[in-house]
């Protein structure tokens, strides 16, 4: 029973990490236009 819980927890952590990694490029793309407008 404990092994099933550990496997499920590992899958959940992996999904959260993939979700956060997917958000990083979106944030960088949104911030770049703001920086260019402020520099200009």
C-alpha positions in Angstrom: 0.0 0.0 0.0 2.8 2.4 0.9 4.5 1.7 -2.5 1.4 2.7 -4.4 1.3 6.0 -2.4 4.9 6.7 -3.1 4.5 6.1 -6.8 1.4 8.3 -6.9 3.2 11.0 -5.0 6.2 10.8 -7.4 3.8 11.1 -10.4 2.1 14.1 -8.9 5.4 15.9 -8.2 6.6 15.2 -11.8 3.4 16.6 -13.2 3.7 19.8 -11.1 7.4 20.2 -12.2 6.4 19.8 -15.9 3.6 22.4 -15.4 6.0 24.9 -13.8 8.6 24.4 -16.5 5.9 25.0 -19.1 5.0 28.3 -17.4 8.6 29.7 -17.5 8.8 30.3 -21.3 5.4 32.0 -21.2 6.5 34.4 -18.5 9.8 35.2 -20.4 7.9 35.9 -23.6 5.4 38.2 -21.9 8.1 40.2 -20.0 10.4 40.8 -23.0 8.0 43.2 -24.9 7.6 45.2 -21.7 11.4 45.5 -21.3 11.9 46.6 -24.9 9.2 49.3 -24.6 10.7 50.7 -21.5 14.2 50.7 -23.0 12.9 52.5 -26.1 
